[in-house]
């Protein structure tokens, strides 16, 4: 189309193009503070020219596309970084709570309670005949027991809270996955119609990042703009407009705490707990299933060592009433727990055969060919396969009821749960055994001296450490773990900020730039309007010539 009518059309197209440019600029300005928003730009291009003499003549301008200004490399790095950030954030938060359990503020710490207990024994050795001193020892023993119970409770509360949070995170992942599937359908439809669904892309990317913060993901995008999201060991969480789901399944072997299964949408479930390698879920699982059980075991070992060593020495002494053989603390209660997968009906019982050779290690009893083997899981030492009862490293294992089946396994421990159940069994101050002989009471302090000396003894059950050294190493281990998580979180927070800043430089909205674009499109719009006015004036001039 040439001539004056062509000028009208060129001006009209210019008005439309610059109006669209202003629309895009307005959208950018409106979303300058919207999290995850990607700047858009109107890409202008010439319309198809027409053949004329002496050559082709242009016909105007059009908006070729509304482009989403994005650097895919930065987007991928941000998504990957969210997984590391989520894991360290979860670990740091829970470990910081655990570390607070060791604070000796206001005289409530375990270290102080342990020192006060042995100080009370020292006082007893100085005044073995003094009843108030004996009463104070029992009070300090009760305080020490309560400290162990309190710490055990705190650890288990953190473990319970982590378990509850895992369930919550699973629900969030499922919600985000469903939303991504819905957006995939909308994006596909828009793409088929030749549209650029930029805002939908932004919404979906934000959701992918939300999932990545909770569980490590991998993604691929197809030709129609749909994204496929993989989790765990290649499990497809989202494909097209279909979303699978995570399922929190209670595990009896973990006292009802949940494992994580994957349901692709068919109702079948696959346990992927071990396949979760990153994200908040991984951090929560690490603390709940690895760190806290190890800390509880260490706490149980320490409490059991105190109970066993003090009780053995106390039983050999005599009280003011000539009584002997009494325990100061409650006795150790060994346990044997069959795993949930056992097929037999057997229930095992465990008793202490020789308290002097207890190791306070973890044991497992396995059944094979009708024979039973007791294995020390810490050292690898094992008993000779045979029938029960068997005595091994101070423990006697027997069948309490039923019949175990081949392949059944039982977890055996002399100390499991002792920190949470520690108590003082002695209530009569006259029965506190300070004397080595009945005839020596009340002035004999020989047995009290031997109990006091236990504080500085290197005990084999504690890795040749004293009580205080063992406890100090325990505190140091948790402190080191917490500091490592804090450093990791600091690093990931810095990287996260850096990547966000780099993304902002490319994809963020600059108000200065957008204001420049407003002026540019405004002036172009005004010029196009002037072109149409000029074309109209030319038409009017021609019409006037006919008159």
DRENMI-627436 format. One record per residue (C-alpha): residue in three letters; z, x, y. Coordinates in steps of 0.05 Angstrom, whole numbers, plus 5000, padded with zeros to 4 digits. Each point is the difference from the previous one (the first is absolute). Example, Ala and Ser with C-alpha at 12.3 -4.5 7.8 and 13.67 -1.06 7.14 Angstrom:
REM DRENMI-627436
GULUM  rest     Z     X     Y
GULUM   ALA  5156  5246  4910
GULUM   SER  4987  5027  5069
REM end
This chain:
REM DRENMI-627436
GULUM  rest     Z     X     Y
GULUM   UNK  5000  5000  5000
GULUM   UNK  4977  5032  5064
GULUM   UNK  4999  4982  5073
GULUM   UNK  5051  4962  5040
GULUM   UNK  5022  4958  4940
GULUM   UNK  5014  5066  4964
GULUM   UNK  5045  5020  5057
GULUM   UNK  5039  4936  4991
GULUM   UNK  5009  5013  4926
GULUM   UNK  5019  5073  5011
GULUM   UNK  5052  4979  5051
GULUM   UNK  5027  4946  4955
GULUM   UNK  5008  5049  4942
GULUM   UNK  5034  5049  5047
GULUM   UNK  5049  4947  5022
GULUM   UNK  5017  4983  4928
GULUM   UNK  5007  5073  4980
GULUM   UNK  5045  5018  5057
GULUM   UNK  5041  4937  4991
GULUM   UNK  5011  5020  4928
GULUM   UNK  5020  5070  5024
GULUM   UNK  5052  4968  5045
GULUM   UNK  5025  4957  4942
GULUM   UNK  5010  5062  4957
GULUM   UNK  5034  5037  5056
GULUM   UNK  5046  4940  5011
GULUM   UNK  5019  5001  4926
GULUM   UNK  5017  5074  5004
GULUM   UNK  5044  4991  5062
GULUM   UNK  5035  4939  4969
GULUM   UNK  5018  5041  4938
GULUM   UNK  5020  5065  5033
GULUM   UNK  5070  4994  4971
GULUM   UNK  4982  4967  4934
GULUM   UNK  5022  5045  4941
GULUM   UNK  4942  5024  4958
GULUM   UNK  4947  4972  5047
GULUM   UNK  4935  5039  5000
GULUM   UNK  4960  5005  5064
GULUM   UNK  4933  4965  4999
GULUM   UNK  4937  5014  5040
GULUM   UNK  4937  4960  5013
GULUM   UNK  4941  5043  4978
GULUM   UNK  4940  4982  5043
GULUM   UNK  4928  5009  4978
GULUM   UNK  4931  4982  5025
GULUM   UNK  4965  4938  4973
GULUM   UNK  4932  5006  4968
GULUM   UNK  4945  5019  5050
GULUM   UNK  4934  4963  5007
GULUM   UNK  4931  5031  4997
GULUM   UNK  4965  5003  5067
GULUM   UNK  4954  5043  5040
GULUM   UNK  5006  5057  5013
GULUM   UNK  5058  5000  4950
GULUM   UNK  5059  4963  4971
GULUM   UNK  5046  4965  5048
GULUM   UNK  5075  4992  4988
GULUM   UNK  5028  4930  4994
GULUM   UNK  5073  5012  5016
GULUM   UNK  5067  5017  4969
GULUM   UNK  5045  4972  4946
GULUM   UNK  5066  5015  4967
GULUM   UNK  4979  5034  4936
GULUM   UNK  5071  4999  4971
GULUM   UNK  5073  4996  5019
GULUM   UNK  5025  5064  4970
GULUM   UNK  5071  5017  4976
GULUM   UNK  5014  5070  5025
GULUM   UNK  5036  5031  4941
GULUM   UNK  5007  5068  4967
GULUM   UNK  5004  4986  4925
GULUM   UNK  5032  5068  4986
GULUM   UNK  5059  4985  5046
GULUM   UNK  5006  4931  4968
GULUM   UNK  5004  5029  4930
GULUM   UNK  5051  5052  5021
GULUM   UNK  5043  4948  5033
GULUM   UNK  4999  4957  4937
GULUM   UNK  5018  5059  4956
GULUM   UNK  5054  5023  5048
GULUM   UNK  5033  4931  4999
GULUM   UNK  5017  5010  4927
GULUM   UNK  5036  5066  5012
GULUM   UNK  5036  4971  5061
GULUM   UNK  5024  4939  4961
GULUM   UNK  5026  5043  4942
GULUM   UNK  5040  5048  5044
GULUM   UNK  5026  4943  5043
GULUM   UNK  5027  4964  4939
GULUM   UNK  5031  5063  4970
GULUM   UNK  5031  5023  5065
GULUM   UNK  5031  4932  5014
GULUM   UNK  5033  4994  4932
GULUM   UNK  5022  5073  4995
GULUM   UNK  5032  4996  5068
GULUM   UNK  5042  4942  4976
GULUM   UNK  5019  5039  4937
GULUM   UNK  5019  5060  5042
GULUM   UNK  5049  4958  5040
GULUM   UNK  5040  4988  4937
GULUM   UNK  5023  5073  5002
GULUM   UNK  5029  4996  5070
GULUM   UNK  5073  5019  5000
GULUM   UNK  5014  4962  5065
GULUM   UNK  5068  4966  5007
GULUM   UNK  5025  5033  4936
GULUM   UNK  4957  4959  4953
GULUM   UNK  4954  5052  4970
GULUM   UNK  5000  5020  4927
GULUM   UNK  5010  5074  5016
GULUM   UNK  5063  4985  5039
GULUM   UNK  5025  4952  4947
GULUM   UNK  4990  5055  4947
GULUM   UNK  5037  5051  5042
GULUM   UNK  5057  4951  5014
GULUM   UNK  5007  4985  4926
GULUM   UNK  5009  5073  4981
GULUM   UNK  5046  5010  5060
GULUM   UNK  5043  4945  4971
GULUM   UNK  5001  5037  4933
GULUM   UNK  5021  5063  5037
GULUM   UNK  5056  4961  5033
GULUM   UNK  5021  4975  4932
GULUM   UNK  5003  5071  4973
GULUM   UNK  5046  5018  5058
GULUM   UNK  5045  4939  4991
GULUM   UNK  4991  4976  4927
GULUM   UNK  5065  4960  5002
GULUM   UNK  4983  4962  5064
GULUM   UNK  4981  4927  4988
GULUM   UNK  4965  4989  5069
GULUM   UNK  4957  5061  4985
GULUM   UNK  4980  4970  4934
GULUM   UNK  4985  4933  5033
GULUM   UNK  4957  5036  5051
GULUM   UNK  4961  5033  4945
GULUM   UNK  4984  4933  4969
GULUM   UNK  4979  4973  5068
GULUM   UNK  4954  5060  5011
GULUM   UNK  4971  4991  4930
GULUM   UNK  4986  4927  5017
GULUM   UNK  4968  5020  5066
GULUM   UNK  4955  5050  4964
GULUM   UNK  4980  4948  4949
GULUM   UNK  4984  4951  5055
GULUM   UNK  4957  5051  5035
GULUM   UNK  4958  5009  4937
GULUM   UNK  4994  4925  4993
GULUM   UNK  4980  4993  5074
GULUM   UNK  4947  5053  4995
GULUM   UNK  4972  4971  4936
GULUM   UNK  4998  4931  5034
GULUM   UNK  4963  5029  5060
GULUM   UNK  4948  5034  4957
GULUM   UNK  4988  4938  4959
GULUM   UNK  4995  4958  5063
GULUM   UNK  4945  5045  5027
GULUM   UNK  4966  4994  4932
GULUM   UNK  5005  4925  5003
GULUM   UNK  4974  4998  5071
GULUM   UNK  4941  5044  4980
GULUM   UNK  4985  4952  4943
GULUM   UNK  5001  4940  5046
GULUM   UNK  4955  5036  5050
GULUM   UNK  4951  5016  4944
GULUM   UNK  4995  4926  4985
GULUM   UNK  4988  4986  5074
GULUM   UNK  4947  5054  5006
GULUM   UNK  4964  4972  4939
GULUM   UNK  4996  4933  5034
GULUM   UNK  4973  5031  5064
GULUM   UNK  4946  5038  4962
GULUM   UNK  4978  4936  4967
GULUM   UNK  4997  4963  5066
GULUM   UNK  4958  5055  5033
GULUM   UNK  4953  5003  4939
GULUM   UNK  4987  4926  5004
GULUM   UNK  4985  5005  5074
GULUM   UNK  4951  5057  4988
GULUM   UNK  4964  4959  4947
GULUM   UNK  4993  4943  5050
GULUM   UNK  4974  5048  5053
GULUM   UNK  4951  5029  4950
GULUM   UNK  4970  4931  4991
GULUM   UNK  4994  4989  5076
GULUM   UNK  4970  5069  5011
GULUM   UNK  4949  4990  4945
GULUM   UNK  4978  4934  5029
GULUM   UNK  4994  5029  5070
GULUM   UNK  4962  5061  4975
GULUM   UNK  4950  4956  4962
GULUM   UNK  4987  4963  5065
GULUM   UNK  4986  5066  5035
GULUM   UNK  5064  5001  5040
GULUM   UNK  5048  5058  5012
GULUM   UNK  5070  4972  4984
GULUM   UNK  5035  5055  5039
GULUM   UNK  5066  4963  5011
GULUM   UNK  5003  4983  4926
GULUM   UNK  4989  5073  4983
GULUM   UNK  5059  5018  5044
GULUM   UNK  5045  4948  4969
GULUM   UNK  4982  5023  4930
GULUM   UNK  5010  5073  5015
GULUM   UNK  5069  4985  5027
GULUM   UNK  5017  4964  4936
GULUM   UNK  4974  5058  4957
GULUM   UNK  5045  5046  5040
GULUM   UNK  5058  4953  4989
GULUM   UNK  4989  5002  4925
GULUM   UNK  4991  5075  5001
GULUM   UNK  5068  5008  5034
GULUM   UNK  5030  4963  4942
GULUM   UNK  4959  5027  4941
GULUM   UNK  4947  5054  4996
GULUM   UNK  4929  4971  5003
GULUM   UNK  4927  5020  4994
GULUM   UNK  4945  4959  5030
GULUM   UNK  4924  4993  4997
GULUM   UNK  4954  4955  5041
GULUM   UNK  4937  4966  4974
GULUM   UNK  4935  4984  5036
GULUM   UNK  5024  4932  5021
GULUM   UNK  5062  5028  5034
GULUM   UNK  5050  4981  4946
GULUM   UNK  5054  5050  4984
GULUM   UNK  5028  5013  4930
GULUM   UNK  5073  5023  4998
GULUM   UNK  5026  5041  4942
GULUM   UNK  5073  5015  4985
GULUM   UNK  5038  5038  4947
GULUM   UNK  4955  5031  4948
GULUM   UNK  4936  4966  5022
GULUM   UNK  5025  4928  4997
GULUM   UNK  4957  4954  5043
GULUM   UNK  5047  4963  5048
GULUM   UNK  4944  4969  5041
GULUM   UNK  4927  4991  4982
GULUM   UNK  4956  4956  5042
GULUM   UNK  5036  4935  5015
GULUM   UNK  5046  5007  4940
GULUM   UNK  5069  5032  5002
GULUM   UNK  5045  5022  4943
GULUM   UNK  5075  5004  5009
GULUM   UNK  5061  5043  4986
GULUM   UNK  5056  4969  4960
GULUM   UNK  5073  5022  5001
GULUM   UNK  5024  4996  4927
GULUM   UNK  5074  5008  4982
GULUM   UNK  5012  5057  4951
GULUM   UNK  5060  4992  4954
GULUM   UNK  5003  5075  4989
GULUM   UNK  5011  5009  5075
GULUM   UNK  5056  4948  5004
GULUM   UNK  4951  4947  5024
GULUM   UNK  4969  5042  5055
GULUM   UNK  4926  4987  5007
GULUM   UNK  4938  5037  4977
GULUM   UNK  4933  4987  5033
GULUM   UNK  4944  4969  4961
GULUM   UNK  4928  4985  5021
GULUM   UNK  4966  4934  4989
GULUM   UNK  4925  5001  5015
GULUM   UNK  5001  4925  5008
GULUM   UNK  4993  4982  4926
GULUM   UNK  5074  4994  4985
GULUM   UNK  5002  5064  4959
GULUM   UNK  5048  5054  5024
GULUM   UNK  4998  5075  4996
GULUM   UNK  5061  5042  5018
GULUM   UNK  4978  5049  5055
GULUM   UNK  5069  5024  5021
GULUM   UNK  4985  5071  4977
GULUM   UNK  4931  4998  5033
GULUM   UNK  5026  4987  5070
GULUM   UNK  4992  5068  5034
GULUM   UNK  5012  4987  5073
GULUM   UNK  5021  4952  5054
GULUM   UNK  5066  4964  5013
GULUM   UNK  5003  4975  4929
GULUM   UNK  4997  5071  4973
GULUM   UNK  5057  5021  5046
GULUM   UNK  5043  4941  4980
GULUM   UNK  4986  5013  4926
GULUM   UNK  5016  5074  5007
GULUM   UNK  5068  4985  5029
GULUM   UNK  5016  4941  4956
GULUM   UNK  4977  5027  4932
GULUM   UNK  5007  5075  5007
GULUM   UNK  5047  5023  5055
GULUM   UNK  5055  4948  4997
GULUM   UNK  5006  5002  4923
GULUM   UNK  5006  5075  5005
GULUM   UNK  5053  4995  5054
GULUM   UNK  5038  4947  4961
GULUM   UNK  4998  5045  4939
GULUM   UNK  5027  5059  5040
GULUM   UNK  5055  4956  5029
GULUM   UNK  5017  4975  4930
GULUM   UNK  5003  5072  4975
GULUM   UNK  5048  5020  5055
GULUM   UNK  5046  4940  4990
GULUM   UNK  4998  5008  4924
GULUM   UNK  5017  5074  5007
GULUM   UNK  5060  4983  5043
GULUM   UNK  5022  4946  4951
GULUM   UNK  4991  5042  4938
GULUM   UNK  5030  5066  5025
GULUM   UNK  5060  4968  5034
GULUM   UNK  5014  4952  4943
GULUM   UNK  4996  5055  4947
GULUM   UNK  5050  5042  5037
GULUM   UNK  5044  4941  5019
GULUM   UNK  5005  4976  4928
GULUM   UNK  5029  5067  4979
GULUM   UNK  5058  4994  5050
GULUM   UNK  5064  4960  5005
GULUM   UNK  5027  4951  5051
GULUM   UNK  5070  4991  5026
GULUM   UNK  5009  4947  4946
GULUM   UNK  4979  5050  4946
GULUM   UNK  4935  4961  4988
GULUM   UNK  4938  5040  4982
GULUM   UNK  4928  4988  4980
GULUM   UNK  4987  4956  5061
GULUM   UNK  4935  5000  5039
GULUM   UNK  5005  5004  5076
GULUM   UNK  4931  4968  5009
GULUM   UNK  4965  4948  4958
GULUM   UNK  4965  5030  4939
GULUM   UNK  4926  5016  4994
GULUM   UNK  4960  4943  4970
GULUM   UNK  4937  5026  4965
GULUM   UNK  4941  4953  4995
GULUM   UNK  4939  4990  4956
GULUM   UNK  4944  4956  5028
GULUM   UNK  4939  4980  4962
GULUM   UNK  4934  4997  5038
GULUM   UNK  4967  4932  5010
GULUM   UNK  4942  5018  4955
GULUM   UNK  5043  5009  4938
GULUM   UNK  4980  4956  4942
GULUM   UNK  5062  5006  4957
GULUM   UNK  5066  4962  5007
GULUM   UNK  5044  5062  5000
GULUM   UNK  5055  5011  5050
GULUM   UNK  5032  5070  5004
GULUM   UNK  5070  5020  5020
GULUM   UNK  5023  5067  5027
GULUM   UNK  5069  5031  4999
GULUM   UNK  5028  5066  5025
GULUM   UNK  5015  5045  4940
GULUM   UNK  5020  5062  5039
GULUM   UNK  5011  4998  5075
GULUM   UNK  5002  5075  5005
GULUM   UNK  4926  5009  4981
GULUM   UNK  4969  4943  5040
GULUM   UNK  4939  5021  5040
GULUM   UNK  4991  4938  5045
GULUM   UNK  4925  5005  4986
GULUM   UNK  4952  4944  4984
GULUM   UNK  4985  4985  4927
GULUM   UNK  4950  4960  4961
GULUM   UNK  5005  4974  4929
GULUM   UNK  4934  4989  4965
GULUM   UNK  4986  4966  4933
GULUM   UNK  4946  5027  4954
GULUM   UNK  4992  4989  4926
GULUM   UNK  5069  4970  4997
GULUM   UNK  5031  5063  5028
GULUM   UNK  5035  5007  5067
GULUM   UNK  4994  5059  5047
GULUM   UNK  5045  5012  5061
GULUM   UNK  4964  5042  5053
GULUM   UNK  5029  5030  5063
GULUM   UNK  4948  4983  5052
GULUM   UNK  5024  5055  5047
GULUM   UNK  5000  5058  4952
GULUM   UNK  4955  4976  4944
GULUM   UNK  5053  5014  4947
GULUM   UNK  4999  4949  4943
GULUM   UNK  5041  4980  4940
GULUM   UNK  4974  5004  4929
GULUM   UNK  4964  4934  4983
GULUM   UNK  5042  4957  4954
GULUM   UNK  5041  4937  4994
GULUM   UNK  5052  4975  5049
GULUM   UNK  5054  5011  5018
GULUM   UNK  4985  5069  5028
GULUM   UNK  5043  5045  5044
GULUM   UNK  4962  5044  5049
GULUM   UNK  5026  5039  5060
GULUM   UNK  5066  4962  5002
GULUM   UNK  4971  4930  4991
GULUM   UNK  5000  4957  4937
GULUM   UNK  4943  4950  4995
GULUM   UNK  5006  4941  4952
GULUM   UNK  4965  4935  4985
GULUM   UNK  5042  4944  5030
GULUM   UNK  4958  4943  4974
GULUM   UNK  4930  4981  4976
GULUM   UNK  4947  5046  4974
GULUM   UNK  4958  5046  5044
GULUM   UNK  4926  5004  4985
GULUM   UNK  4957  5062  4994
GULUM   UNK  4976  5019  5070
GULUM   UNK  5061  4971  5035
GULUM   UNK  5032  5042  5054
GULUM   UNK  5070  4999  5030
GULUM   UNK  5025  5033  5063
GULUM   UNK  5069  5031  4990
GULUM   UNK  5047  5027  5052
GULUM   UNK  5073  5018  5005
GULUM   UNK  5002  4993  5075
GULUM   UNK  4950  4946  5022
GULUM   UNK  5031  4952  5050
GULUM   UNK  5067  5036  5003
GULUM   UNK  4999  5010  5076
GULUM   UNK  4993  4926  5011
GULUM   UNK  5057  4982  4952
GULUM   UNK  5049  5058  5013
GULUM   UNK  5072  4979  5004
GULUM   UNK  5072  5024  4992
GULUM   UNK  5032  4978  4934
GULUM   UNK  5069  5029  5014
GULUM   UNK  5046  4955  5042
GULUM   UNK  5069  5027  4986
GULUM   UNK  5017  5062  5043
GULUM   UNK  5050  5022  4947
GULUM   UNK  4942  5009  4951
GULUM   UNK  4964  5051  5044
GULUM   UNK  4999  5060  4953
GULUM   UNK  5022  5059  5042
GULUM   UNK  5039  5035  4945
GULUM   UNK  4973  5038  4940
GULUM   UNK  5058  4977  4955
GULUM   UNK  5045  4940  4997
GULUM   UNK  5060  5044  5006
GULUM   UNK  4973  5033  5062
GULUM   UNK  4999  4937  5043
GULUM   UNK  5015  4988  5056
GULUM   UNK  4997  5071  5027
GULUM   UNK  4943  5026  4958
GULUM   UNK  4934  5003  5039
GULUM   UNK  4959  5038  4948
GULUM   UNK  4952  4944  4984
GULUM   UNK  4992  4982  5074
GULUM   UNK  4980  5072  5013
GULUM   UNK  4948  4996  4945
GULUM   UNK  4972  4935  5029
GULUM   UNK  4997  5031  5069
GULUM   UNK  4964  5061  4973
GULUM   UNK  4943  4955  4976
GULUM   UNK  4977  4994  5072
GULUM   UNK  4977  5072  5001
GULUM   UNK  4974  5004  4929
GULUM   UNK  4926  5009  4985
GULUM   UNK  4984  4943  4953
GULUM   UNK  4944  5003  4949
GULUM   UNK  4988  4925  5007
GULUM   UNK  4984  5012  5073
GULUM   UNK  4954  5058  4989
GULUM   UNK  5056  5051  5006
GULUM   UNK  5019  4973  5069
GULUM   UNK  5066  4978  5028
GULUM   UNK  5007  4928  5022
GULUM   UNK  4990  5019  5073
GULUM   UNK  4941  5045  4987
GULUM   UNK  4967  4947  4957
GULUM   UNK  5012  4948  5053
GULUM   UNK  4975  5047  5055
GULUM   UNK  4937  5013  4961
GULUM   UNK  4991  4925  4992
GULUM   UNK  5007  4988  5075
GULUM   UNK  4953  5058  5014
GULUM   UNK  4947  4973  4953
GULUM   UNK  5001  4932  5035
GULUM   UNK  5001  5033  5068
GULUM   UNK  4940  5043  4983
GULUM   UNK  4962  4940  4972
GULUM   UNK  5015  4960  5063
GULUM   UNK  4979  5056  5046
GULUM   UNK  4935  5008  4961
GULUM   UNK  4985  4926  5008
GULUM   UNK  5017  5004  5074
GULUM   UNK  4954  5059  5010
GULUM   UNK  4945  4965  4962
GULUM   UNK  5008  4938  5042
GULUM   UNK  4999  5041  5064
GULUM   UNK  4936  5035  4979
GULUM   UNK  4966  4935  4979
GULUM   UNK  5022  4965  5063
GULUM   UNK  4969  5057  5041
GULUM   UNK  4936  4998  4960
GULUM   UNK  4998  4924  5005
GULUM   UNK  5007  5004  5076
GULUM   UNK  4947  5054  5004
GULUM   UNK  4950  4960  4959
GULUM   UNK  5014  4937  5040
GULUM   UNK  4988  5039  5064
GULUM   UNK  4935  5029  4973
GULUM   UNK  4978  4930  4979
GULUM   UNK  5019  4974  5069
GULUM   UNK  4955  5052  5033
GULUM   UNK  4941  4973  4961
GULUM   UNK  5015  4927  4986
GULUM   UNK  5052  4983  5053
GULUM   UNK  4986  4962  5063
GULUM   UNK  4998  5038  5065
GULUM   UNK  5012  4954  5060
GULUM   UNK  4965  5049  5046
GULUM   UNK  4938  5001  4956
GULUM   UNK  5001  4924  4993
GULUM   UNK  5006  4991  5076
GULUM   UNK  4939  5045  5007
GULUM   UNK  4963  4957  4950
GULUM   UNK  5018  4937  5038
GULUM   UNK  4970  5028  5063
GULUM   UNK  4939  5024  4962
GULUM   UNK  4986  4933  4967
GULUM   UNK  5016  4963  5064
GULUM   UNK  4950  5040  5040
GULUM   UNK  4948  4993  4945
GULUM   UNK  5013  4925  4997
GULUM   UNK  4992  4995  5076
GULUM   UNK  4935  5040  4997
GULUM   UNK  4973  4954  4945
GULUM   UNK  5017  4940  5042
GULUM   UNK  4964  5032  5058
GULUM   UNK  4940  5011  4956
GULUM   UNK  4998  4926  4983
GULUM   UNK  5007  4982  5074
GULUM   UNK  4943  5046  5017
GULUM   UNK  4956  4970  4946
GULUM   UNK  5016  4931  5027
GULUM   UNK  4982  5021  5070
GULUM   UNK  4933  5026  4975
GULUM   UNK  4986  4933  4966
GULUM   UNK  5017  4964  5064
GULUM   UNK  4953  5045  5039
GULUM   UNK  4943  4985  4952
GULUM   UNK  5014  4926  5004
GULUM   UNK  5001  5003  5076
GULUM   UNK  4931  5034  5000
GULUM   UNK  4970  4939  4965
GULUM   UNK  5022  4956  5056
REM end
